[in-house]
Amino acid sequence: MGVKYALVTGGSRGIGRAVCIKLSGMGIPVIVGYRSNEAAAREVCERVRENGVEAAMMQFDVADKAGVEAALDAWEQAHPDDYIAYLVNNAGVIHDSMMFMMTDEDWSSVINTSVNGLFYVTRRLLPKMMARGHGGRIVNMSSLSGLRGLSGQTNYCAAKHAVIGATRALAQETATRGVTVNAVAPGFIATDMTRGLPEDELKKLIPMRRFGRPEEVAAVVGFLCSEEAGYITGETISINGGLY
C-alpha cells in the first residue's frame, strides 16, 4: 500500500490552513487545495513541511466539475501507488444579503461551492477510499448557520444545512467500508471571513464572550481523522462557545 494523503479544500487560509497544519502534525502528508491564492497556499506548504511530512498544492475550483476531475486525475497519475484517505471539504464562500435583494449569482455561488463542491470532490475520491479496505475519513465543514436560521444568510444557511444532511446520508453508505463521514459546525471563528463583522457586539451573544480560533476547529477535525474516532460517523460537532 502506498502513502495515505489528506486533501483539504480551501486550505490556504483560515480554518483550512489550521487544518493542514494540524493534520501534518499528526504525520499525515497534506495536499493544500486552493482556488486562487497561490502565495498563501505555498506558505501553508512550508508550514506543513516543517512538521516533517510531504506537502503539495492543488489548484482548482471545487464548483467546477471539469477542474476537479483534471486536478485529481493529474495527481493520481503522478502518485500511482498512493491515495487520498483523508478529505476535508472546507472550501466555502459567503455572499450575505436579504433574500429579496439577493442576486442569482449570490445564491448560486454559495450553493455551488459548499454543496456541489462537496459532491464533485467526494464522489471522485470515494471509490478508492472504499476499495482499498483500509478505510478513510471525510470531514465536511458546516456552520452554526447549518443548525439555525440567520437573517441575511438564506443562501449560506441552505448550503450548510445541506452539508449536514449529505453527511448523515453518506455516512450510512460508506460505514461498511470503514469510511467515516462527519461534519463540524463552527460558530464565529476569527478568520478573514469574519473580519468585517461587529465582533464586540457579537461577542455579547456568545456565552464564552469571544470568537473561536481556527486551531480550535482544526483540533476537532484532527480528532475525527484519527484512529480514535473510528466509531464516530454521521455526526455534526458544534464549535461555537455555547452559542446555539
N, C-alpha and C positions, 0 to 999 in steps of 0.2 A: 504493500500500500504506500502511496506517495504521501506528500505533506498535506495536512489539512489547513486551509486558509480561511480567514474571515474577510467578508466583504461588508463594508459599512458605506451605505449610500449617504450622500450629504455629509461626507466625512471630513471635510476641510475646515469646518468652523463649528463653534458652539458645542452642543451636545455630541454631535458626530465626532468632532475632534477628541473630546474627552473619552468617548467610547473606544476610538482607535488606540489611544494611549493605554487605557485600561486593559484591553484585550492583549495588547503586546506585552504588558507587564505580566500577563498570565502565560506567556510563552507562545502565543498564537501569532503566526505571521499575518499581516494585515494588508488588505487592498483598500486604499482610500478612494472611494468613489466620489467624483465631483463633476459639476457641470461646467463651470467657467473660471473659477478662482484657482488657477494653476499654482500661483505663488504660495497660497495658503496650503494647498494640498502637498506641495513639496516640503513645506515646513513641518507638517504633520508627519510625513515620511521620515524626516530627520529625527523627530522625537521618538517615533516607533523604533527606529534602528538603534537608538540609544539604549533601548531595553533588550537589545541583543537578538532581535528577530528580523526577518526579511520584511521589507515594505515595498509596495508598488502603488502606482497611481493608475486609475482607470477613469477616463473622461467619457461621460455620456449623460444624456438627459433621461431620467427614468421614465418620463412620459412619452418618450419616442421609442416605439417598439423596435423599429429597424436599428436604431442606435444601440439599444440594449443588446440585441442579438449580435450585432457586429462586434461590440466590445467584448462580450463574453466568449464569442467564437475565437477571437484573436488570442484571448488569454488561455483558453483551453488548448489551442494549437501550440502555444509556447510552453505549456505545462501538461503534457500528455499523461503523466503519472500522478498528478496532484488533483485535488478537487476542493471546492468551496464547501466547507462543512458548517460554517457559521455565517449567517446572514442577518444583518441588522438593517431593516428597512426604515431609515431615518430621514430620508430626503423629504422636505416639505416646504411649502410657501404659504404666506398669508396675504390676503387682499381684503381687508375688513371694510365693510360698508353695510348700511341698512339695505335690506333686500329691495325695496322699491327704487333704490338708486344704483343697485349692483349691475354691472355690465355682464354681458355673456362671457367675456374674457376673464373677468374676476371670478366668476363661478367656475368655469371650465378649467382654468389653470390650477386652481386649488384641488379640484376633484381629480384631474388628470395626474397630478404629481403624487398625491397621497394614496389614491385608490388604484388608478390604472398603473401607476409606477410600481406599487406593491405587487400587482398581478403580473406585470411583464417580467420583473426580475425574479420573483419567487417561482413562477411557473417554469422559467428557463432552468433554474438550478435544482428544482425538486427531483427530477429523475435520477441524477447521480447521487444526491443525498440519500434517497430511498433505496437505490440499488446496491450500494456498497455494503449494506448490512452493518455499518458501524455507526449509524445514526447521524443526527445533525441537530443544530439549534437555529431556530428562527425567532427573532425578536422584532416586533413591529412597534413603531413609535406612534402611539395615540396621543392623547392630551386630556387635561381636565375638561376641555371642550368636547371631548368624546363621551363624557359622562354626564354633562349637564348642558343646558342651553345658555348661550351667552349672546346678548343683543349685539348686533353688528357683525356676527360671525356665522350666519346661516350656512355659508359655503364651507367654512372650516369645521363647524360642528357636524355637518353632514358627512364630511370626509372622515373625520376622526371617529365618529360613531361607526361608520362603515368598516374602518380598520379593526375595531373590536369585534364586530360581527364576523368578519372574514377570519380573524384569529381563532375564534371559537370553533368555527366550522372546519377550518383546515387542520386544527389540532386533532380532530376526530378522524380525518382522512389519513393522517401520517403516523398516528400513535403506534400502530403495529409494526412499523418500520424503524422505530426508535428515533423518530424526528419529533422534537418538541416544538410547539409554536405558542409563544406568549406575547403579551403586549405590555408596555409600560405607559403610564398616563401622567406625564409631568404637569405640574401646575405652573406658577410663574417662576421661571428659571432665568438667571442673569446671563443673557446672551444677546447677540446682535438683534435677534427677533423681538426682544422685549425692551430694547434700549430706548425707544421713543415713548414708552408707557409712563404714566404718572406713578412712579414707584412709591413715593411717600404715601400717596393716598391708598394705593392697592395694598401696601403692607398692613394697613389697618384692618383689612378684611381677612388676613391670614393669621390663624391662631399663633403661629411661631413668630409673627411680626417681621418676617424677612423673606426675600426671594431665595430660591434654592440655587445651588451651584451645579454646573454641568457635571462635575465629578461625582456628585451625589446620585445623579441619574445613571451615570456610567457604572457606578458600583452595583446597582441593581441589574443592569444589562449584563455585566460580567458574571454575576451570580447565576442568572438564567442561562448563560452559555456554559456554565461549569458542569462537571460530572455530578456534583452535589444536587443539582436541580433536575436530575433525570426523571423524577416522578411528578414534575410540575408541568402541566400543559393546558392550554386553553384559558390561561389566567390573565387578568389585567391587574397590574400592580400600580397603585397611585403613589406619586411622589410629589406632595403638594403642601407640606407643612400644616396639614389639618384642614385645608380649605376644600369643603365638599359642597 
